[in-house]
Amino acid sequence: MAQRVKANSDRDSTLPACLTMSLFAPGMSPLHRAGLGGLACTLKFIEREVRAGRLKDKKTPGGPWAQGKPPWKISPLAVALHFGDSGITAEFLHRLFAIAFGLDQGLIFTPGVYGGVPPPLPVRAMLQQGMTLTFLQHGRVRNLAKAETICDYQPEGEKGKTLQVEYKECSWYKHQDGWEELVDSRGCLETKPIEVVGPMNPGAMVRHVAFNADTKIQEDADHILPLYFALVGCLALPINRGNGVLIVPEVEDLLRFCQVRPCMTPQTVRECQIANSSDAALQAQLRVRLKRVVSDHDLPACHGIEFRPTPCARQQKSRVRTTSVLPGAEVPLDLFAAAMLDLPPRIVARRVAETRGKGKRKEALEKTEWFWADSIVRPLVADNLASGRPWYQGFVELMTKLDPVNKRPLRDKLFFEKKGLHAMIETRAWQDQGESTVVAAVHEAIRRRYGHISTENKGKLAAMKNRWKGEYDRWRLAFTGAKTPEQFRRSLCDLFSRAGVNPVLQEQWPQLLPMLTDQRWQLTRDLALLALASYAGKGAQEIDEGTTEQNPRT
């Protein structure tokens, strides 16, 4: 390292003393552009630190600055670094990387995207987990402690509830030494192509070790530097301890991105709770929107990439899914904001048995543990909104599929989201009046069917509950089992006929008929199942009794 920083009297004066990186230059992918945005954010952070007197000249890139002006220029479409002398490029980049890629309290520290105040330690612990599941997967590109560090915290607004986050302290990661790849042995900017590896671009690799030279990816310094700063410009979060999501924001204006990117960074552990890539991308957009730093139409598009082990490569996390959220889509973002309000991550409790003492003094105790449990409906809503589909489309899958963690039916967890589903239905505008008519008509029919059962079993509470549960299962199976338009229409008409007089149908049947066509019957089936799951009248609470919260894997 010392040799690279050392000036050389034989250096070629023709070597570049300036590096200009353009946002839309040939070969600049969304990841490159996000990285260039991360570089711009870091440079702006350095400028603020210098003005505040918190950064000394000997640690400042290009310092001391002539006339107090930074040796770089950030425009909306480009960043230009002026090294002054090609021979001191190494020292310039060394100082830049030392600030950009730091460590604090055993955690990765990237101050360029923290805004005024860095997030609390539990949040940075989760951000580091996201990085080690995406950019820094391999043990060769980061040094982590073998033992877990446990950090207790109390979520905002949750008095008396103490949760834990576990992380492994980090002592080094590749980005800290990345500047060495950008300079040659004389300390000048490298003019030869540089290999692109996984920590710069997750998924980039040599395709065949026998043909290393032919299958590896190489780029010039003006593309490599942004790739290193993609760790700053992008947002990485864990879905759970085994899967991660990488959010790549689209950057169209570097100066505006310097305002936007700090707002994307979660500030609470609750904001770190995500269910899939669409959910993570929309939450990031929503945080920016709430800060009002830019107008709604200037909200960046976000690409969400999920990483998880695959059967053919369980030792690493591979890119398995990519979703894209359009920039500043007002209506979808409004609906997602409603979903975040009505179907948020929640904290639940469980009783855990433990033993204390030995021999005759051994005793069994129980204690309460708190943990995060996320919605199973909101990920579906997020995927639909990201793809421009109705927010409820595919609800049938929540009623039929098994939980991949515990192999129990997903529909068991819908009982805990009944209140949120009911709020989504009652208070949110529908795009088509026919949609609300279907839900209202099914609700009315279920109410009347439960009422008939209540009358027939008056004074027989146990029998009444069993009949209510049987009625719920009857229509659940009838709707989910419908595989053709005719089968579904028959099942829906059967429900309406058994329920008796239905004021909703009497008043709004013209709005219902278009929903029963061969083109829309599957959406109507989703709505009918949504109505069944969200019904909160008499009988619903009794059906829900005895259902226990399952412990999701963290």
N, C-alpha and C positions, 0 to 999 in steps of 0.2 A: 504494500500500500504506500509506503514511504517513497518508493522509487517512482510511482506514478505521479505523486504530488510534486516531486522535486522538479524544478525548472531545468531545462536543458539548453545549453548555449548553441547547440546545433539544430534547433528546431527550425522547421521550414516556415518562413514568413507567409507563404501562400496558403497555409492551412487555415481553415475557417476560424474566425474569432467571433462569429455570430451564428446562432441557430434559430431559424424561423420555422415555425410549425403552423400550418394553415388548417383551419377547421374542415374545409371541404377539399383538401388536396387529394389527388388520386391515391387510392389505397387506404383512405381514412374510413374505417368502419365505425358503427355506433360505439364500440368499445374504445377505439382510439379517440373519438370525439369526447366521450365522457372522461377519458384520461386527461385530455388537454384541458377540459374544464376543471378537473381536479388540480392540475398544475396551476391554472389561473387562480383558483381559490387559495392555494398555498402561497403564491406570490403576493396576493392581496393581504393575507394574514401577516406575512413578513413585513409588508409596508406599514401595517398598523402597529406592529410590535416596535419597529424602528422609530416611528413618530412618537410612540408613548415612552421611549427610552428604556424598554425592557429587553432589547436585543443589542449586544455589544458589537462593535465593528469587526472584531476578530472572529465572530461567529456568523456574520452577515454575508450572504453570497455577494461577491463583488465589493465587499466593504473594505475601507470606508468609502461611502458614496460621494461622488463629486457633486457639490452644491446640494447635497441632500436628495438627489434624484436617483431612483432605482435604476440599475443597469438592465432594464428590460422594458418592453412596451407591450401592453395588453390592449388589443382592439377587439371589437365584437367578433371578428373572424380569424384572428391570428394572435400568437404569442411569439415575440422575438426576444431571445436572450443575448445580450451583448457581453461577451467575456472580457473585452478590452484587449487582451493579448492571448493568442491561441495557446501559449504555453502555460497559462494559469487556468485553463478550462477545468482541469481536474480539481483544483482547489475550490473553484466556484461550485461545481456540481457536488463535491463532497459536503460543503456547507449546506447546500440546498437540501440534499437528501437527509442530512442529520436533523434538520428542522422538520421536514415533511414526514419522516418515518421514525418516530421516537418510541420510547417505552416509558410508562409511568405506573408505579405501583404493580409492576409485573404484568402490565397489559399493554397491547399495541395502542399507540397514541398518534393520531393523525389530526393535528390541530387545525388544518386548513378548512375542515368542514364542521367544526364545532360551534362556530359563531362566537358569541361573547363569552359564554361559560361552557366548559366541557360537560358532557352528561355525567351523572353519578356513576360510581364504580360498578354497580350491578348492570347498568345499561352497557357500559363499555365491555364488561365481561361477555355479554350476549353478542355484541358486535364482533368481538374477537372470535367467538364460536362460529359466527357466520363466515369470517375470513378463513378460518382453518377448514371449513367445509367447502370452500370455493377456490380462492386464490392460493392458499397455503396448506394444501392437503398433505403433501408428502413430508415425512419427517426430516428429509434432507434440506428443506427450505425454511424450517423454523425449529428452534430449540424450545421445547416445552418441558416444564417440570414433570416428573413422574407422578407425584402425588397431587390430588385435587385440593384446591383451596376453596373453603366454604365461606360464603359471604351471606350473612343474615340481613334482611331488609324488610321494611314495612311499606307496602304499596300505598300510593297516594290515595287519601280518603278512605283507607281501610284500617281503622283503629283496632288494636288488639289482635291483628293477624300478622304473624311473622312468617315470611317465606325465605327460601334459600336459593342461591344460585351457585353452581359449582363451576370452577374453571381451573385451568393449569397455567401457572405463571410462565410468561414468555421472556426469554433472555436474549433472543436474536431472531431475526427473520430476513429473508433474502433481500427485500427491498432496501434494507439499510446499507447494503454494499452494492446496490445496483448501479451506482455511478461509475464503478470500475469498468463495467461493460461498455460504457460510452466513451472512454478515452483510451488512447494507446499508451505505449510505454514511455513516451515523452511528455505525457500530460496534456496532449492535444486531443481535440474531438476526433473520435474514430470515424474514418472515412470508408471502412470496409463494412459489408453487411454483418449484422449481429443476429445470433440465433434467438428466436422467440420460444420461450419455455412456458410451462404451465403457470407459474406464479405471475406472469405478465398477462397471459391469455388462457384462462382455464379451458382445458380441452385441446390446446395446441401441443403437439408432440411429434416426435419422430415416428413415422408410420411403420418403419421396418428397420431394425437395428443392423441388418445386413446391408442396407442401402442408406446409411446415415446421411451421407452428403446429398443424396438425391431426394430424400423424403422429409428432411427437416425444414422448418419455416425460418426464413431470414428476412430482416428488414433493415433499413438505414436508421441512423441515429434520430432523425426527425420523426420517425414513427415509433422507435423503441422507447424514447423518453415519455411520450404520452401513455404507452402501455404500462410502464411502471406506475404512473400516477392514476391508472384506472382503479387502483386500490383506494384512492382518495375520492375520485369522482363518482364511483359506483357505491351502492349500499348493499352489504351482505348481511343476512340474518339467518339464524337457524329455524327450521320448522320444528325439529326435535333434535335429539343428540346425534342422530344419524344422517339427517337430510338438511340441505341448505338451499337458500334462494339468493340469487344475485340480481339486483335491480340495476339495469343499465339505462340511465336517463338520456333522452335525445337532447343534444346541445346544439342550438342554432345561434346563440348569441353568448359569447364568453362572459361579457360584463354582466348580463342579466343572470347567467348561471351562477355567478359568484354570490348573488343575492338568494337564489333559489336553493342551491345545494345544502347550505346549513339548515334550512327549514325541513329538509327531508330526513335529517338525522333524528331518530327517536330520542326523547328526553325522559321517558319513563319506561319501566319494565312492561307495563301494560301495552305501550305502543310497539314493543318488540314481539308481541304475540301475533304470529301470522299463521295462516292455514295452508296457503299455497302461493304460487307466484302472482296470480291475478290479485289476490287479497293484499299481498305485500305492495304491489305496484299502486293499487288504488289507495291504500293507506298513505303511501308516500305522497301521492298527489293531494290527498285530502289535508295532510299536515301543511303543505305549502299553501294551499288555498286558505286555510284558517289563519295563517300569518299575514295574508294580504300584502305580500311584498311585490306581487305582480298581479295583473288582471287575470281573470279566469281563462281567457283565450290564449294567454302566454304560459299556461301551465305546461310543463314538458311532457311529451309522450314518454312512456316507460316500458322497457322490455324486461320481462321477468323470466329468469332461467332457473329451473330447478335442478339440483344435483342430488343424486342418491346412488347407492350401490346397485349394480345390475347383476343378474345371474352369471354373466360372463366375466365380470370384473368386480368382485365383492371387496377387493382390497382398496378400491378407490371410488370416489363419487364421480359419476359421469353425468353429462348433460342429458336429461331425459325428457324435458318439456320446456317449451318456450311460449310465452304469451306476450301480447303487446296491447297496451292501453293507449288509446288515442289521446292527443293533447287537448286539454281543456274541454272535454265533452261534458257540458253542463248538466243535462238530464241524467245520464248514467251516474255522474258523480253525486248528484242530489240523492238518487236512489241508494247509492252505496253509503252515503252519510247517514241515511235513515237506517240501513242495515247495521252500521256500526253502533248506532244509538240503541236499536232494538235487539240486536243479536251480538252483543259484545263478548270478548273474553271475560270469563268470570272466575272468581276464586271460590273454591269449595273445600270442604273439610272431610277428613277421613280419620277414623280411630285406628291407631297402630298399637299393637301389643309389644311390650318389651319386658325384659327381666332385669332385676338388680340384685346384687349380692351373690353369695355363694353358700352352698351347703344349706344348713338350717335357716340361714338368714336370707335365702333366695326368695324373692317375691315377684309376682307378676303384676305389671302395671299397664295402664293404657294412657296414651297421650293423643292429643289432637294435632294433626299435621294439615297444613294448608297448601294447596297446589292450584295451578292454573288449569282450567278446562275450557277449551275453545268451542265455539259454535260449529256444528256440522252443516248448518244451512248457509251461513255467510260465504264459505268458499264456493258453493254452488252459485249464489247470487253474484259473486265477484267474477267467476268464469263467464257467466251469461252476459253481464254488463260489458266485460272486456271484449266479447265477441259480437256485441250488438244484438243479442237475443233477449227475449222477455226474461225478467229476473227470476221467474219461477220455473222456467223450462227445465225438464229433467228431474222434477221433484219425485217422480216415480222411483228413481234410483235410491233415494233416501228411504223409501218404504220397502225396498226389496233386497238391497245389498247388505253384506256383512261388514262389520268393522274390521279392517285389516290387522288391528292390534290384538283384540281379544276374541275375534271371530263370532261376536254376538251381533244380532240384527241392529243396523244403524237406527231403525225406527224407535228402538228403546230410548235413545237419547233425545228424540223429538219431544218427549214429555217435558223435558226441562227447558224447551224453547217455545212452549205453547204461548206464553205471555208475549214473547217477542214476535212470534208469527202473527198473533192476533193484532198486535199493534201495527205491523207492516200492512196488514189487510185493511184495518179500519181507518188509519190516518194517512196513508200514502195514496196519491192519485194513480189511477189506472190509465193506461194508454188507450184502452178500448172499454166502453161501457159494458160490452158483453162479458168481459173478464170479471168485473165486479158482480154482474148478475149471476154468473155461475156460482161464485163463492157464496153469495147471499142466499141463493136458492138451495144449495146443499146444506148450508147452516140451518135454514128454516126446516128442511126436511129432517135433518138429524135431531133438531130440537123436538119436533113432533114425534118422531119415533121413540126417543128417550122418554118423552112424556107419556106415551101409550104404555111403555114398559113399567113406568113408575105407577101408573094407575092400576095395571093388572097385578102388580106385586106389592100393593100397599100393605105395610106392616111386616113385610118379609125382606129385610134389608140385604141379607146375604144373597138371596135369589135375585133381587133387583140388581145388585152389582154384577152378578154373573151374566145376567141378561144384557146389561149395558155393554159389558166387555165383549160378549158374543156378537152384539149388533155392530160394534166398532170393527171387529175382525171380519164380519160378513162383508161389509162394504169395502173394507181395505182389500180383501182378497178378490172381490168382484171387479174392482177398478184396476188393480195391478195385474190381474189375470186376463184382462181384455187385450187381445192382440190384433183385433180388426176394428174398423169403425162401427160395424154392426154389433159386435159384442159389447163395446163400450156404451153405445146408445141404448142397447137393451138393458144393461145394468143400471144406467142412470134413470131411465124411465121406470124401472122396477122400484128404485128408491122413492122416486116422486109419487108413484101410485100407492105405495104402502104408507106414505106419510100423510096422505089425505090432502085437504085444501091447503094450498101454498100461495099466500098473497103475493110473494115475489114473482112467481111464475105468472099469476093472473095479470099483474101490472106490467111486467117487463119481458114477456115471452118473445116479442119481436127481436130484442137484443140477444136472446139466448140462441135462437135458431141458427145464425151464421156460425156459432161456435161449435156446432155439431156436424159440420160438413166434413167430407173425407180429407180435406186439406188441413183442418184445424182440430180434428178430434183428439190428437195426442196432447196438444196444449191444453185442451179442455179436461182431459184425463188428469194432467198435472194439477190443474186448478181444483178439480174435485178432491184429489188426494190432499192438496194443501188445505182445503176447507175442512176436510175430515180431521187433519192433524191439528188445526188451529181452533177447532170448536171449543169454547170455554164455558158453555152453559151447564145446566144441571145434568149430572151424570159424568161429565168429563173429569171433574176432580176426583170422583170416586174411582174411576178407571185408573187414574194416575197413582192412586195410593198404593204403596208397597213397592213402587219402582225405585230402585236405588241407583245413585250416581256411580258410574263406572270410572275407574282410575285410568286416565289416558297415559300412555307412555310419554315421558318428558325427554 
